[in-house]
């Protein structure tokens, strides 16, 4: 096991190095200069002189050869110094501290909702295969996996906030500041973020359960006269969960991707929106740092999930 | 039977999704008895009797699609930061929000002496920063020096030295005179030097770091909370120097980048005012729903032929003229702006001081355009590229122009660039053929120098064709000592730019400020950067 974890960590490190190289050099291959975007936005107040441009280039270390810039960035990242944003003029670590908790808070709730609801719905559809719950659930899961998050967001705002007035249109309040308002504000974004997850988990859970249910040990359990509840929950569920657990890993990546749109539609100041504005302003420093941190999180989650398989299915060996 | 029932249920669900958006539910947040007939971009008057007068109290809840980054470190502040700083910080001079003139704010008056090369500001007395320290000439000097050290004061190079004449008089000695200097210096926000120094405890970097997130000014409101790209809250300054003002208890502004969400917030009654709306369609929908609208000056949209290459075909006046003749600007403005945009035929909008009434050197005429192309040796047409940024208005405009120019044999490739490539082309490296661009409009005509002057702050000299005659007029205009002379020279420059077909003016966009009927505000009427929030008030609602 320890050897396996060590191997995975080495692989993760190599993947990370590759990611840093790709992100760093691809950002620089983009046409345009982030410093000019920064200066251009202040153009009517400050002169757009070559001197001002050169001074900024020096300040952000962009006057150095590109390999030196890369080494400096990696060295900084190892010291947990991710640099200063060109656009926000703020330490990237500070920006992340402001934004990551919001995205993670929303994301964790969305993942909890999508996993729990997805498993229960999928379970119901599988156990009642061909009956009316399955006939309602199956088409709905098709809609769930194909519906665009931003469209769903707009429709939810229109119906539940603008027309019915049940929930706030947008915004984010910390749950520590005002728990009730915070909860009301996150209901619609969480529905948007978890729609895909609920549908895909339910579909996976249903097909996985349908594979397990006809197996011999389940038939034996029925023959022993065990109750349906015991058979499904104790014997079938655990073995059906392995592919579903894989989906949780995928779900994290989908959540980060979905947060880009959902945070824009619902005006939530999270990492997704930070990523969007940083890409538009070509803020190398922020985009690089966010990609690096997200990559580390994805690699860690994948590792944890791989280890979790062994717990779910003791036949899996890490050698 | 069972299957049919399931299919029926499914269809019903789909139907509900499709029909729900059209259903009525909660009533709109504003009354529906407002006159909707007049769709012109002017304030609509309600038939209800006017309220008695300003009322104290209330929290104005605003929304905005842009948000500030820097609160009070002036060298890094952008125009957006400055706009958001207005409730808590003030300038020496500013634009009036009604008439097109410069009015005093923290300076009660000013004196420009071109002969002795001095600009003197006489400051308001009895003004205090929010930290209780006095606003005086020393504080003004400190603010100027902070900006000068960072090299970010507009026309800072002109300053020779700054003299504190007495507690409330500050004199700036300049090396040379232009009539733009006093306002460029006067348009500087003033912050408490004591608060800045105290925050850093002697460490300048710490002070700067503090000033990026905090502010201590003299304004009618104090900055009490700032959450980046989320929320900003200003609260009433009870010691404000303008007697009896402000009316509001507080102002809250939420960042809302998505216009659909912003519109829904207003309609759901979660916001009282949408401060800067660029989409005319949304403005008109809200106007129809009974919201009040203030229209601002907007931006000047133009097509700029590049002459940075010696061999550029756009050096030929006939080709630039052909472009202008080939575009139906009335139809273009009407189509893009849904009737709210003003078609332009000169480098000036109709309410700008340098506007020349009736001047339209090249009205829409396809035959003339074709004849000029033939005369210039392009009887079989030519190919060109329009560079524009990834913005809906610019994209639609470029596509429409593509159609107009195609009719005279000019094949246009529309090159939609991301912000990085577009800014790099527009402000640094230049563009190869035609650039579609929006430039700001200032009530005092200073934008001519900012964008199209002899030494502009934005486009580099050499990218756009500027004749010697035009440059001479602009140079003279900026040196004019009397206002009438200044305006006359600006008008001559506008005509010369027209004669040279220097750029192809297309139309003036409009920005709007939309508010609930109980809100009273003049915001955006003069400029997006001018907000006299101390005069804003709300009726009981």
HADDOCK unambig.tbl for C-alpha pairs under 7 A between the chains (distance, minus, plus):
assign (segid A and resid 31 and name CA) (segid B and resid 420 and name CA) 6.66 0.50 0.50
assign (segid A and resid 31 and name CA) (segid B and resid 421 and name CA) 5.35 0.50 0.50
assign (segid A and resid 32 and name CA) (segid B and resid 420 and name CA) 4.02 0.50 0.50
assign (segid A and resid 32 and name CA) (segid B and resid 421 and name CA) 3.93 0.50 0.50
assign (segid A and resid 32 and name CA) (segid B and resid 424 and name CA) 5.50 0.50 0.50
assign (segid A and resid 33 and name CA) (segid B and resid 420 and name CA) 5.51 0.50 0.50
assign (segid A and resid 33 and name CA) (segid B and resid 424 and name CA) 6.22 0.50 0.50
assign (segid A and resid 34 and name CA) (segid B and resid 420 and name CA) 6.14 0.50 0.50
assign (segid A and resid 36 and name CA) (segid B and resid 423 and name CA) 6.28 0.50 0.50
assign (segid A and resid 36 and name CA) (segid B and resid 424 and name CA) 6.02 0.50 0.50
assign (segid A and resid 37 and name CA) (segid B and resid 419 and name CA) 6.95 0.50 0.50
assign (segid A and resid 37 and name CA) (segid B and resid 420 and name CA) 5.90 0.50 0.50
assign (segid A and resid 37 and name CA) (segid B and resid 423 and name CA) 5.84 0.50 0.50
assign (segid A and resid 40 and name CA) (segid B and resid 423 and name CA) 6.56 0.50 0.50
assign (segid A and resid 41 and name CA) (segid B and resid 78 and name CA) 6.51 0.50 0.50
assign (segid A and resid 42 and name CA) (segid B and resid 78 and name CA) 4.46 0.50 0.50
assign (segid A and resid 42 and name CA) (segid B and resid 79 and name CA) 6.09 0.50 0.50
assign (segid A and resid 43 and name CA) (segid B and resid 457 and name CA) 6.55 0.50 0.50
assign (segid A and resid 43 and name CA) (segid B and resid 458 and name CA) 6.00 0.50 0.50
assign (segid A and resid 44 and name CA) (segid B and resid 450 and name CA) 6.89 0.50 0.50
assign (segid A and resid 44 and name CA) (segid B and resid 457 and name CA) 6.90 0.50 0.50
assign (segid A and resid 45 and name CA) (segid B and resid 78 and name CA) 6.82 0.50 0.50
assign (segid A and resid 45 and name CA) (segid B and resid 79 and name CA) 6.61 0.50 0.50
assign (segid A and resid 45 and name CA) (segid B and resid 154 and name CA) 6.49 0.50 0.50
assign (segid A and resid 46 and name CA) (segid B and resid 152 and name CA) 5.68 0.50 0.50
assign (segid A and resid 46 and name CA) (segid B and resid 153 and name CA) 6.68 0.50 0.50
assign (segid A and resid 46 and name CA) (segid B and resid 154 and name CA) 5.66 0.50 0.50
assign (segid A and resid 47 and name CA) (segid B and resid 154 and name CA) 6.66 0.50 0.50
assign (segid A and resid 47 and name CA) (segid B and resid 457 and name CA) 4.97 0.50 0.50
assign (segid A and resid 48 and name CA) (segid B and resid 457 and name CA) 5.77 0.50 0.50
assign (segid A and resid 48 and name CA) (segid B and resid 458 and name CA) 6.25 0.50 0.50
assign (segid A and resid 88 and name CA) (segid B and resid 69 and name CA) 5.90 0.50 0.50
assign (segid A and resid 135 and name CA) (segid B and resid 6 and name CA) 6.63 0.50 0.50
assign (segid A and resid 136 and name CA) (segid B and resid 6 and name CA) 6.83 0.50 0.50
assign (segid A and resid 158 and name CA) (segid B and resid 21 and name CA) 6.68 0.50 0.50
assign (segid A and resid 159 and name CA) (segid B and resid 20 and name CA) 6.99 0.50 0.50
assign (segid A and resid 159 and name CA) (segid B and resid 21 and name CA) 6.53 0.50 0.50
assign (segid A and resid 161 and name CA) (segid B and resid 268 and name CA) 6.72 0.50 0.50
assign (segid A and resid 162 and name CA) (segid B and resid 264 and name CA) 5.81 0.50 0.50
assign (segid A and resid 162 and name CA) (segid B and resid 267 and name CA) 6.51 0.50 0.50
assign (segid A and resid 162 and name CA) (segid B and resid 268 and name CA) 4.73 0.50 0.50
assign (segid A and resid 163 and name CA) (segid B and resid 24 and name CA) 6.89 0.50 0.50
assign (segid A and resid 163 and name CA) (segid B and resid 25 and name CA) 4.91 0.50 0.50
assign (segid A and resid 163 and name CA) (segid B and resid 26 and name CA) 4.75 0.50 0.50
assign (segid A and resid 164 and name CA) (segid B and resid 25 and name CA) 5.71 0.50 0.50
assign (segid A and resid 164 and name CA) (segid B and resid 26 and name CA) 5.23 0.50 0.50
assign (segid A and resid 165 and name CA) (segid B and resid 26 and name CA) 6.54 0.50 0.50
assign (segid A and resid 165 and name CA) (segid B and resid 268 and name CA) 6.77 0.50 0.50
assign (segid A and resid 169 and name CA) (segid B and resid 261 and name CA) 6.94 0.50 0.50
assign (segid A and resid 169 and name CA) (segid B and resid 264 and name CA) 6.82 0.50 0.50
assign (segid A and resid 169 and name CA) (segid B and resid 265 and name CA) 5.81 0.50 0.50
assign (segid A and resid 264 and name CA) (segid B and resid 257 and name CA) 6.53 0.50 0.50
assign (segid A and resid 264 and name CA) (segid B and resid 258 and name CA) 6.36 0.50 0.50
assign (segid A and resid 265 and name CA) (segid B and resid 258 and name CA) 5.70 0.50 0.50
assign (segid A and resid 265 and name CA) (segid B and resid 261 and name CA) 6.35 0.50 0.50
assign (segid A and resid 266 and name CA) (segid B and resid 261 and name CA) 6.96 0.50 0.50
assign (segid A and resid 267 and name CA) (segid B and resid 255 and name CA) 6.68 0.50 0.50
assign (segid A and resid 267 and name CA) (segid B and resid 256 and name CA) 5.29 0.50 0.50
assign (segid A and resid 267 and name CA) (segid B and resid 257 and name CA) 6.76 0.50 0.50
assign (segid A and resid 269 and name CA) (segid B and resid 229 and name CA) 6.03 0.50 0.50
assign (segid A and resid 269 and name CA) (segid B and resid 230 and name CA) 5.72 0.50 0.50
assign (segid A and resid 280 and name CA) (segid B and resid 419 and name CA) 6.59 0.50 0.50
assign (segid A and resid 281 and name CA) (segid B and resid 419 and name CA) 6.80 0.50 0.50
assign (segid A and resid 281 and name CA) (segid B and resid 420 and name CA) 6.72 0.50 0.50
assign (segid A and resid 282 and name CA) (segid B and resid 420 and name CA) 6.69 0.50 0.50
